[in-house]
Amino acid sequence: MTTHQRGFSWFALQVRTRHEASVANFLEGSGFEYFLPLYTCRKRWSDRIKKVETALFPGYLFCRFDPNDRLPVLKTPGVIQIAGYNRCPVPVDEAEIFAIQTLVTSGLPTQPWPFLAVGDRVRIEAGPLRGHEGTLVEVKGGHRLVLSITLLQRAVAVEIDSACVECLRPPLAARAESGRLRPLPVAI
């Protein structure tokens, strides 16, 4: 890594799935600072089960670089695009990268998880409320499922473990059109 890269922001690179490590090696050989968070999971083959390290964010890794000089990064074999909006790279929040780096180095078990936002429509997947749908809300640091009776315009909330819910939100493109989400990343 060249020392001048430390002043640049982190950017998310979308890469070919299962090519994260080879892209990281190429970037390192080219002098770029990268961050590829990994986790250990169990993979089953026909004759055995083996623990393997795989990308925590499949299809993505993070890299520091000058966004005005991004062509060398884009020419890296396996890189599809730089995450951004309107053909402009958007840096990843430094605090978010630091949090993931801290988590990875902590040694605590991690795994990928679906992104749930407060206000998302969810379905309960386990427990006595299995199959019921509602809205995910946060109250005093805990998650609650709000079940509504639209006709009466009344609702009731129940505390739930967010690990037991599946998101029912519409595809991201539909959410962007409705104004709930910024536009999807586009190729740079």
N, C-alpha and C positions, 0 to 999 in steps of 0.2 A: 504494500500500500504506500502511495506517495503521501508525504506529510500534508500537502495542500488539500487533500480530500477531506481531512477532518473538519474543515469549516463548512462543508456542504451538507445539505439535508439528506435524509434517507428517502429513497423512492422505492415503490413496490414494482418489481418486474414480473410480468406474467410470462411464464416459460412453459415449454412443452412438459406435460405431466410425466413424472418419473425421470425427468432430465434435470431436476433441480441441482443435484450434486455435480454433474458435469458442467453446467453453466457456472456454478460457484467456483469450481476449479479453474475454469477459463478466465473468469473475472479476476480471481486472485493472481493468476499468471500474468494478467495484463495490468496489474498494479492497483486494482480497485478494492475498496473495503466492502465486504458483503456480510450479510447475516442470513443464515439459513437455519431457522429453528427446527429441531428434530425432536421426535418422541419415539419411544420404544413401543412396538405393538407385536402381537402374536399373529403370524401368518400360517395358514394351514396348507400343506401340500398333501398329496394323496398318501404319502407314507410317513409324514412327520409334521410336527408343529415346531416352528422356529421363531425366536424373537429377532426382529429386525428393526433398524432405525429408519424412519420415513419422515417426510416433510410434514410439519405441523400444519402448514397451509399449502396443501397440494396445488402445484401449478404456480407457486409464487415464491420469490425470495426478495430480499431487500438489499439495496446497494446505495452507497454514497457516491455522488458524482455531481459535476457542474451541469445543470439542466440546459445551459446554453451550448454545451459540448457533449451532447448525448449520442451522437452517431456511433462512436466506438462501442457503447453499451448495446445499442440497437443492432449492431452487426455481429454481436456475440452469437455463436451457433446455439440455437435452442431458445433464444429470447423472442417472444411474440410481440410484446409491446410494453410500454411504460404506462402504469395506471395513471389516469388523469381525466380531465374533462375538456371538451372542445379542443382536442388536439394539443393540449398543454399539460405537461407533467405536473402532478400535484404531490408535494412532499407528504410523507407520513409523519404524524405528530411524534416528535422526539420522545415525549413521555410514554407514548404507547410502545415504541420500540424498546425503551428502557425497561418497561414493565415486562415485556415478553422476554427480554434478555435475562432479567432477574429471575423470572419463573423457570426458564430453561436451565440456568446455572444452579438453581436451588436444589435440584435433584428430586423434587416432588413429582409424582406421576402426573402426566398431562395427556390430553387427547384433544383432537379437533372437536368443535361443538358448533351446532347451528347458531347463527346470529339471530337472537331474539331481541326485539325492541319493545319497550313499554308501549302499549297501545296496539300491539299485534294481535290478530285473531288467532287463537290456538285451540287445539283439541287435546284433551286429557288422554294419555296413552296407558296409564296404569292406575290402580287403586279403585276405590269405590265409585269415583266419578268417571271412570273410563268411558270414552266415546262421546262425552259431552263437550260442547264448544263454548268458548267465551272470549273475553278480552283480557290480556295480561296487563296488570297494573303493579305499581310498586308502592308499598306503604311501609314507612319506617324501616327501610332496608330489606324488607321481605317481599316476596311475590305473592300476588293474589289473583285469582281468576274471578272475573265479574261475569255473572250470568244475568241476562236481562229478559224482562217481559216487555217487548216493544209496545204492545197495545196499551199496557198500563203505565208505560214510561217509568218503570221501577226496576231496580236491580239489587242483587245480593252479591257479596264478595266472600270468597273462601280462600284461606291461606293454602298454598300449594307449593310443592317442590318443583321448581322450574325444570328439573331434569325429567319430569314426567309429562311434559307437554311437547306437542309437535306444532310447528307454525303452519297456519293456514293462509297466510297472506298471499295476495296475488303475486304473479311474477314481478321481478324488480322493474321491468319496463313499464308495466301498468302503474306501479306505485310512483314512478318518476313522472308519468303523465298526469297523475292526480295531484302532483305537487308535494307528496309526502317524502320524496326522495330526490336527490340531485340526479342528473342524467348519468347513465351508465358510462364507465370508462370506455374511451375510444382509442384506436390505434394512434400512436404518435409517429 
